[in-house]
Amino acid sequence: MSLVARILTSFAALGLLAAPGLVSPASADAAPTDALVPTTLVLDGPLKKKSGARVQLPVLLSTPNGPLAGAVVVERRVDGVWTALRRVWTDARGRTVAVASQSREPANNVFRAKYAGEGGHVASMSAPVRVAIIMRGTRIRLSGPQRVVDGRRVRIHVSWRAFDGTPIAGQVRLFQRVGKKWKLRRTRGTGAAGKTTVAVRPRTDSRWRAVGVRSAWALRAESPNHRINNLPPGRPVHLPRAAPRPRVKVPAQPRATRPGAAASVSRVPNRVWNNMIGRSWHSGCPVGRAGLRLVRINYWGYDGYRRKGEMVVATAVANNVVGALSEMYRSKFPIRSMHRADRFGYSRALNGGNDYRSMAAGNSSAFNCRNVVNKPGVHSPHAYGGAVDINTWENPYRSRTGIVPNRWWQFHSHPRVAWRSSSHPAVQIMARHGLRWTYGNGDTQHFDASVRGRLVSPRCVGQCH
């Protein structure tokens, strides 16, 4: 072997020269695999934290020989997928702290740390760390007008916040007190500002309450009651203190829902006719079902509220009655109530609907196949459906045996509900639509309908209420 070859062989043996063919390719690796140093990565954190709060996650990177300084990636699981949150570096003690925000979604509060391995150190990964949410106490409040005119909308404002003022986006249920129970009216979601607005149309004095539904981080909350007083859209009737009140009480009729008088005329439905038979109609009456019509119409009640009433009239005078009552509505002349005569049952003395009870309730009605009061066997004009009685308590009838339903009002008038002269605006309205105030102060409540100047009901001798 030449001198040069011997020198190269010596250099190769000392590792100073890698001669092809003389040194194994494996000798070119930085270090054998079994020479890598194992590492341990630990991620720690609080067991619980409020949503939105800063979460500190301590990181410790070490080897069997002690702490290790290096780069660590902290990851967060978002919707089931691990996503890099931030890169941090451990110091000479192998320690650092990663900071994250606590999510309001429990599943998104799981973290882990990863070390890629460098400088002869093995890569490592920490166990996942779950940080549970501390539930927040909350407060929900209602605000809005405390009064509303009947039939109009009012807006109730809802505000939902945590005790520390953090807005809460969640589901809110709005309840209204109905009798002794709370009834669900609306379900709404509060936005990022923790607020929502609900429009309601209460038809009575009402109480409202909001309930915030428990979420993953916010506790359930219930608001104090919010009261809204319902005000009448019209002017209530004020009667003299000395005036007697009706002896018969009837329930208030439903509030009107359609605007204006909203009058309708129809054939008598089966339900209505079945109620009439044996009360306000019976065999031998001068007019049958085909000659009658049911009028439904809105009116102004004594309490100032718009209500919906009904009466049965002869087919020939339905338009007269609708015209008169519609003008009464437009002029805001109040009507105490407008129930059909059959509402008051049967009267043996009258052989028809109990007009005594109807008058004692102050009710306004029309068709009633009965006798004239105190005249047995004589058909009343109401038996033909061509007569209308209005506000019967305040406008009495002077019968042969006395004044009914009360004496006090016979000698008193009222600018809105009781008339003692043909010049009274209410009497004038009725006259414009062919409804005569036939008997004047002898029967102040009674109006007879005429078509083309002729009474629909036969003319009676004397007073024929």
C-alpha positions as CSV (number, residue, x, y, z in Angstrom):
1,M,0.0,0.0,0.0
2,S,1.4,3.4,-0.9
3,L,2.2,6.1,1.6
4,V,-0.8,8.3,0.5
5,A,-3.2,5.4,0.9
6,R,-1.9,4.6,4.4
7,I,-2.4,8.3,5.4
8,L,-6.0,8.4,4.0
9,T,-6.8,5.2,5.8
10,S,-5.5,6.6,9.1
11,F,-7.6,9.9,8.7
12,A,-10.7,7.8,8.0
13,A,-10.1,5.8,11.1
14,L,-9.9,9.0,13.1
15,G,-13.2,10.2,11.6
16,L,-11.4,13.1,9.9
17,L,-12.2,11.9,6.4
18,A,-15.0,9.9,4.9
19,A,-13.4,8.0,2.1
20,P,-15.8,6.4,-0.4
21,G,-15.6,2.6,-0.2
22,L,-13.7,2.9,3.1
23,V,-16.4,4.2,5.5
24,S,-20.0,2.7,5.9
25,P,-22.9,5.1,4.8
26,A,-24.5,4.6,8.2
27,S,-21.6,6.5,9.8
28,A,-23.0,9.7,8.1
29,D,-26.1,9.9,10.5
30,A,-26.0,12.6,13.2
31,A,-26.7,10.0,15.9
32,P,-28.1,6.6,16.2
33,T,-31.9,6.3,17.0
34,D,-31.3,4.9,20.5
35,A,-29.3,8.0,21.3
36,L,-32.5,10.4,21.2
37,V,-33.5,11.9,24.6
38,P,-37.2,11.3,25.6
39,T,-39.3,14.2,26.7
40,T,-42.4,14.7,28.9
41,L,-44.9,17.5,28.2
42,V,-47.5,18.4,30.9
43,L,-50.4,20.9,30.4
44,D,-52.2,22.0,33.5
45,G,-55.1,24.4,34.1
46,P,-58.0,25.4,36.4
47,L,-60.8,22.9,36.9
48,K,-63.4,25.7,36.3
49,K,-63.6,29.2,34.9
50,K,-66.3,31.7,34.0
51,S,-67.1,31.9,30.3
52,G,-65.3,34.7,28.6
53,A,-62.6,34.8,31.4
54,R,-58.9,34.5,30.7
55,V,-57.7,30.9,31.3
56,Q,-54.1,30.4,32.3
57,L,-52.6,27.0,31.2
58,P,-49.2,26.2,32.8
59,V,-46.8,24.2,30.6
60,L,-43.9,22.0,31.8
61,L,-41.4,20.4,29.3
62,S,-38.8,18.1,30.7
63,T,-36.4,15.2,30.1
64,P,-35.2,12.4,32.4
65,N,-32.2,14.7,32.9
66,G,-34.2,17.8,33.9
67,P,-36.1,20.8,32.5
68,L,-36.0,21.6,28.8
69,A,-36.3,24.9,27.0
70,G,-38.1,24.7,23.7
71,A,-41.1,25.7,21.5
72,V,-44.5,24.3,22.4
73,V,-47.7,24.6,20.4
74,V,-50.9,24.8,22.5
75,E,-54.1,23.6,20.7
76,R,-57.8,24.0,21.3
77,R,-60.5,21.6,20.2
78,V,-63.2,23.6,18.3
79,D,-66.2,21.7,17.1
80,G,-64.3,18.4,17.4
81,V,-61.2,19.6,15.5
82,W,-57.9,20.4,17.1
83,T,-56.8,23.9,16.1
84,A,-53.5,25.6,17.0
85,L,-54.1,28.3,19.6
86,R,-50.6,29.8,20.1
87,R,-46.9,28.9,20.2
88,V,-45.1,29.5,23.5
89,W,-41.5,28.9,24.7
90,T,-40.5,27.2,27.9
91,D,-37.6,28.8,29.9
92,A,-34.6,27.2,31.4
93,R,-36.9,25.7,34.1
94,G,-38.9,24.1,31.3
95,R,-41.9,26.3,32.2
96,T,-44.2,28.8,30.6
97,V,-47.9,29.8,30.6
98,A,-50.4,29.8,27.7
99,V,-53.4,32.1,27.9
100,A,-56.8,31.5,26.3
101,S,-60.4,32.7,26.7
102,Q,-63.0,30.5,28.1
103,S,-65.6,29.7,25.5
104,R,-69.3,29.7,26.2
105,E,-69.5,26.3,24.5
106,P,-68.4,23.6,26.9
107,A,-67.1,21.3,24.1
108,N,-64.7,24.0,23.0
109,N,-62.9,24.3,26.4
110,V,-60.5,21.3,25.9
111,F,-56.8,22.1,25.4
112,R,-53.6,20.1,24.8
113,A,-49.9,21.0,24.1
114,K,-47.5,19.5,21.5
115,Y,-43.7,19.5,21.4
116,A,-42.2,18.7,17.9
117,G,-38.8,17.5,19.2
118,E,-35.5,19.1,18.3
119,G,-31.8,18.9,19.1
120,G,-31.9,15.1,19.7
121,H,-35.1,15.2,21.8
122,V,-38.1,13.1,21.1
123,A,-41.5,14.8,20.2
124,S,-44.2,14.6,22.9
125,M,-47.8,15.6,23.6
126,S,-49.7,16.4,26.8
127,A,-52.9,14.8,27.9
128,P,-56.1,16.9,27.1
129,V,-57.2,19.3,29.8
130,R,-60.9,20.2,30.1
131,V,-61.8,23.5,31.8
132,A,-65.4,23.4,33.0
133,I,-67.6,26.5,33.0
134,I,-68.6,28.2,36.2
135,M,-72.4,29.0,35.8
136,R,-73.2,32.7,36.0
137,G,-76.0,34.1,38.0
138,T,-78.3,36.3,35.9
139,R,-80.9,39.0,36.1
140,I,-83.7,39.6,33.6
141,R,-85.9,42.7,33.5
142,L,-88.9,44.0,31.6
143,S,-89.6,47.6,30.7
144,G,-92.2,49.4,28.7
145,P,-95.4,51.5,28.9
146,Q,-97.6,50.9,31.9
147,R,-100.7,51.9,30.1
148,V,-102.1,51.1,26.6
149,V,-105.4,52.1,24.9
150,D,-107.4,49.0,24.2
151,G,-106.8,47.5,20.7
152,R,-103.4,49.1,20.3
153,R,-100.0,47.4,20.3
154,V,-97.5,48.0,23.1
155,R,-93.8,47.0,23.1
156,I,-92.2,45.2,26.0
157,H,-88.4,45.4,26.2
158,V,-86.4,42.5,27.7
159,S,-82.9,42.9,29.1
160,W,-80.9,39.8,30.3
161,R,-77.5,40.2,31.9
162,A,-75.2,38.3,34.2
163,F,-74.7,39.8,37.7
164,D,-71.4,41.3,36.5
165,G,-73.2,43.1,33.6
166,T,-72.2,40.7,30.8
167,P,-75.0,40.6,28.2
168,I,-76.6,37.1,27.8
169,A,-77.6,35.8,24.4
170,G,-80.2,33.1,24.9
171,Q,-83.8,32.1,24.8
172,V,-86.4,34.1,26.7
173,R,-90.1,33.1,27.3
174,L,-92.7,35.8,27.8
175,F,-95.7,34.8,30.0
176,Q,-99.0,36.6,30.6
177,R,-101.1,36.1,33.8
178,V,-104.4,34.6,32.9
179,G,-106.6,34.0,35.9
180,K,-104.4,32.2,38.4
181,K,-102.0,30.8,35.8
182,W,-99.2,32.1,33.7
183,K,-99.7,31.5,30.0
184,L,-96.8,31.4,27.5
185,R,-97.3,34.1,24.8
186,R,-94.0,34.5,23.0
187,T,-90.5,32.9,22.8
188,R,-87.7,35.2,21.7
189,G,-83.9,35.1,21.5
190,T,-81.8,37.9,23.0
191,G,-79.0,39.0,20.7
192,A,-75.3,39.7,21.6
193,A,-76.5,42.8,23.5
194,G,-78.7,40.6,25.7
195,K,-81.9,42.4,24.6
196,T,-85.1,41.8,22.6
197,T,-88.4,43.5,22.1
198,V,-91.9,41.9,22.0
199,A,-95.0,43.6,20.6
200,V,-98.2,42.6,22.4
201,R,-101.9,43.7,22.2
202,P,-103.4,43.2,25.6
203,R,-107.2,43.5,25.7
204,T,-107.5,43.8,29.5
205,D,-105.4,44.9,32.4
206,S,-102.5,42.5,32.3
207,R,-99.3,41.3,34.1
208,W,-96.3,40.0,32.2
209,R,-93.2,38.0,33.2
210,A,-90.1,36.9,31.3
211,V,-88.1,33.8,32.0
212,G,-84.6,33.4,30.7
213,V,-83.9,29.7,29.9
214,R,-80.8,28.2,31.5
215,S,-77.9,27.8,29.0
216,A,-74.5,26.1,29.1
217,W,-73.1,29.0,31.1
218,A,-76.0,31.2,32.3
219,L,-78.4,30.2,35.0
220,R,-82.2,30.6,34.6
221,A,-83.7,34.0,35.6
222,E,-87.2,35.2,36.2
223,S,-88.2,38.9,35.9
224,P,-90.4,40.8,38.3
225,N,-94.0,41.3,37.0
226,H,-94.6,44.2,34.6
227,R,-98.2,45.6,34.8
228,I,-100.0,47.2,31.9
229,N,-103.3,48.9,32.5
230,N,-105.7,48.7,29.6
231,L,-107.5,52.0,28.9
232,P,-110.8,52.3,27.1
233,P,-110.6,54.0,23.6
234,G,-113.9,55.8,24.2
235,R,-115.4,58.0,26.9
236,P,-117.1,56.0,29.7
237,V,-120.6,56.9,30.7
238,H,-120.9,58.7,34.0
239,L,-124.3,58.2,35.6
240,P,-125.8,60.2,38.5
241,R,-125.0,58.8,42.0
242,A,-128.6,58.6,42.8
243,A,-129.5,56.6,39.7
244,P,-130.3,52.9,40.4
245,R,-128.2,50.2,38.8
246,P,-129.6,47.3,36.7
247,R,-131.0,44.4,38.8
248,V,-129.9,41.7,36.4
249,K,-126.2,41.3,35.7
250,V,-125.0,40.0,32.3
251,P,-121.4,39.3,31.3
252,A,-119.7,41.9,29.2
253,Q,-119.8,41.0,25.6
254,P,-116.5,40.3,23.7
255,R,-114.3,43.3,22.8
256,A,-114.6,44.3,19.1
257,T,-111.6,43.2,17.0
258,R,-112.5,44.7,13.6
259,P,-112.4,48.5,13.0
260,G,-115.5,50.6,12.9
261,A,-119.1,49.2,13.3
262,A,-118.1,46.2,11.2
263,A,-121.8,45.3,10.7
264,S,-122.9,42.0,9.2
265,V,-126.3,40.6,8.2
266,S,-126.9,36.9,7.8
267,R,-129.5,34.2,7.9
268,V,-130.1,32.9,11.4
269,P,-127.5,30.1,12.0
270,N,-128.6,26.7,13.4
271,R,-126.9,27.4,16.7
272,V,-128.8,30.6,17.2
273,W,-132.1,29.3,16.0
274,N,-131.9,26.3,18.3
275,N,-131.4,28.7,21.2
276,M,-134.4,30.8,20.1
277,I,-136.8,27.9,19.9
278,G,-138.9,27.7,23.0
279,R,-137.7,31.1,24.2
280,S,-138.0,34.0,21.8
281,W,-139.7,31.9,19.0
282,H,-142.3,29.2,19.2
283,S,-145.0,27.7,17.0
284,G,-147.7,30.2,16.1
285,C,-145.4,33.2,15.8
286,P,-146.3,35.7,13.0
287,V,-142.8,35.4,11.4
288,G,-140.6,32.3,10.8
289,R,-136.9,31.7,10.5
290,A,-136.8,32.6,6.8
291,G,-138.2,36.1,7.5
292,L,-135.5,36.9,10.1
293,R,-131.9,38.0,10.0
294,L,-129.1,38.0,12.5
295,V,-127.3,41.4,12.8
296,R,-123.9,41.5,14.3
297,I,-122.3,44.9,14.9
298,N,-119.8,46.7,17.1
299,Y,-121.0,49.2,19.6
300,W,-119.5,51.5,22.3
301,G,-120.2,50.1,25.8
302,Y,-120.9,52.2,28.9
303,D,-117.3,51.4,30.0
304,G,-115.8,53.1,26.9
305,Y,-114.7,49.9,25.3
306,R,-115.7,48.8,21.8
307,R,-117.8,45.6,22.0
308,K,-119.5,43.2,19.6
309,G,-123.2,42.7,20.0
310,E,-126.0,41.0,18.0
311,M,-129.8,41.1,17.6
312,V,-132.4,39.3,15.4
313,V,-134.6,41.5,13.2
314,A,-137.1,41.1,10.4
315,T,-135.5,40.7,7.0
316,A,-137.2,43.8,5.7
317,V,-135.7,46.1,8.3
318,A,-132.2,44.7,8.6
319,N,-130.7,47.6,6.6
320,N,-132.6,50.2,8.7
321,V,-131.3,48.7,11.9
322,V,-127.7,48.4,10.6
323,G,-127.8,52.0,9.4
324,A,-129.1,53.3,12.7
325,L,-126.7,51.3,14.9
326,S,-123.7,52.2,12.6
327,E,-124.5,55.9,12.9
328,M,-124.9,55.4,16.7
329,Y,-121.4,53.8,16.6
330,R,-119.9,56.6,14.6
331,S,-121.4,59.2,16.9
332,K,-120.2,57.3,19.9
333,F,-123.6,57.0,21.6
334,P,-123.1,54.2,24.1
335,I,-125.2,51.0,24.4
336,R,-125.2,49.1,27.7
337,S,-125.4,45.6,26.1
338,M,-126.8,44.0,23.0
339,H,-127.7,40.4,23.6
340,R,-130.4,38.5,21.8
341,A,-133.7,38.2,23.7
342,D,-133.4,34.4,24.1
343,R,-130.4,35.1,26.3
344,F,-132.9,35.9,29.1
345,G,-134.9,32.7,28.9
346,Y,-138.7,32.1,28.6
347,S,-141.5,34.1,30.3
348,R,-144.8,32.3,30.9
349,A,-146.5,35.7,31.5
350,L,-145.3,37.0,28.1
351,N,-145.4,33.7,26.2
352,G,-142.0,34.5,24.8
353,G,-138.5,35.7,25.7
354,N,-138.3,37.2,29.2
355,D,-138.4,40.9,28.4
356,Y,-138.7,41.7,32.1
357,R,-135.2,40.3,32.7
358,S,-133.9,41.9,29.5
359,M,-135.1,45.3,30.6
360,A,-133.8,44.8,34.1
361,A,-130.4,44.2,32.6
362,G,-130.6,47.4,30.4
363,N,-130.3,45.2,27.3
364,S,-130.9,46.4,23.8
365,S,-132.7,43.8,21.5
366,A,-135.3,43.5,18.7
367,F,-137.1,40.3,17.7
368,N,-138.9,38.5,20.5
369,C,-142.1,36.6,19.7
370,R,-144.0,37.5,22.9
371,N,-147.1,39.3,24.0
372,V,-147.4,43.0,24.8
373,V,-146.4,43.6,28.4
374,N,-149.5,43.3,30.5
375,K,-151.7,42.5,27.4
376,P,-152.0,38.7,27.2
377,G,-152.8,37.3,23.8
378,V,-151.7,40.5,22.0
379,H,-148.6,40.1,19.8
380,S,-145.9,42.8,20.5
381,P,-144.4,44.6,17.6
382,H,-141.3,42.7,18.5
383,A,-143.0,39.5,17.5
384,Y,-142.7,40.7,13.9
385,G,-139.1,41.7,14.2
386,G,-139.8,45.3,13.3
387,A,-139.2,47.0,16.6
388,V,-136.0,47.8,18.5
389,D,-135.5,48.6,22.2
390,I,-132.4,50.6,23.1
391,N,-130.9,51.1,26.6
392,T,-133.9,49.7,28.4
393,W,-132.8,50.4,31.9
394,E,-132.4,54.2,31.4
395,N,-135.4,54.4,29.1
396,P,-138.4,52.8,30.9
397,Y,-141.8,51.7,29.6
398,R,-145.0,53.1,31.2
399,S,-147.2,50.0,31.3
400,R,-150.8,49.8,32.4
401,T,-149.7,48.4,35.8
402,G,-146.7,50.6,36.4
403,I,-143.4,51.8,35.0
404,V,-140.8,49.1,34.2
405,P,-138.0,48.3,34.7
406,N,-137.6,51.3,37.2
407,R,-139.3,54.6,38.0
408,W,-136.3,56.7,38.7
409,W,-135.2,57.0,35.1
410,Q,-138.7,57.9,33.8
411,F,-138.2,61.3,35.3
412,H,-134.5,61.8,34.4
413,S,-132.6,62.1,31.1
414,H,-129.0,61.8,30.1
415,P,-127.3,63.5,27.1
416,R,-125.8,60.2,25.9
417,V,-128.0,57.3,27.0
418,A,-131.5,58.4,28.1
419,W,-133.9,60.5,26.0
420,R,-137.0,62.3,26.9
421,S,-137.5,64.4,23.8
422,S,-137.6,63.7,20.0
423,S,-134.8,66.3,19.7
424,H,-132.3,64.1,21.5
425,P,-129.5,63.2,19.1
426,A,-130.0,59.5,19.6
427,V,-133.7,59.7,18.7
428,Q,-132.8,61.8,15.7
429,I,-130.3,59.2,14.5
430,M,-132.9,56.4,14.7
431,A,-135.5,58.6,12.8
432,R,-133.0,59.2,10.0
433,H,-133.0,55.4,9.4
434,G,-136.8,54.9,9.5
435,L,-137.0,53.9,13.2
436,R,-139.8,56.0,14.8
437,W,-139.9,56.9,18.4
438,T,-143.6,55.9,18.3
439,Y,-144.8,56.3,21.9
440,G,-142.4,59.0,23.1
441,N,-142.2,59.2,26.9
442,G,-144.8,56.5,27.2
443,D,-142.2,53.9,26.0
444,T,-138.9,55.7,25.8
445,Q,-136.8,52.6,24.8
446,H,-139.1,51.6,21.9
447,F,-138.5,52.3,18.2
448,D,-140.7,51.0,15.3
449,A,-139.2,50.4,11.9
450,S,-140.9,51.6,8.8
451,V,-140.1,50.8,5.1
452,R,-141.3,53.4,2.6
453,G,-143.3,55.1,5.3
454,R,-145.2,52.0,6.4
455,L,-144.6,50.3,9.7
456,V,-143.3,46.7,9.4
457,S,-145.2,45.6,12.5
458,P,-149.0,46.1,12.7
459,R,-150.0,49.3,14.5
460,C,-151.4,48.6,18.0
461,V,-154.1,50.3,19.9
462,G,-152.6,52.2,22.7
463,Q,-149.0,51.4,23.8
464,C,-147.7,48.1,22.4
465,H,-144.3,47.5,23.9
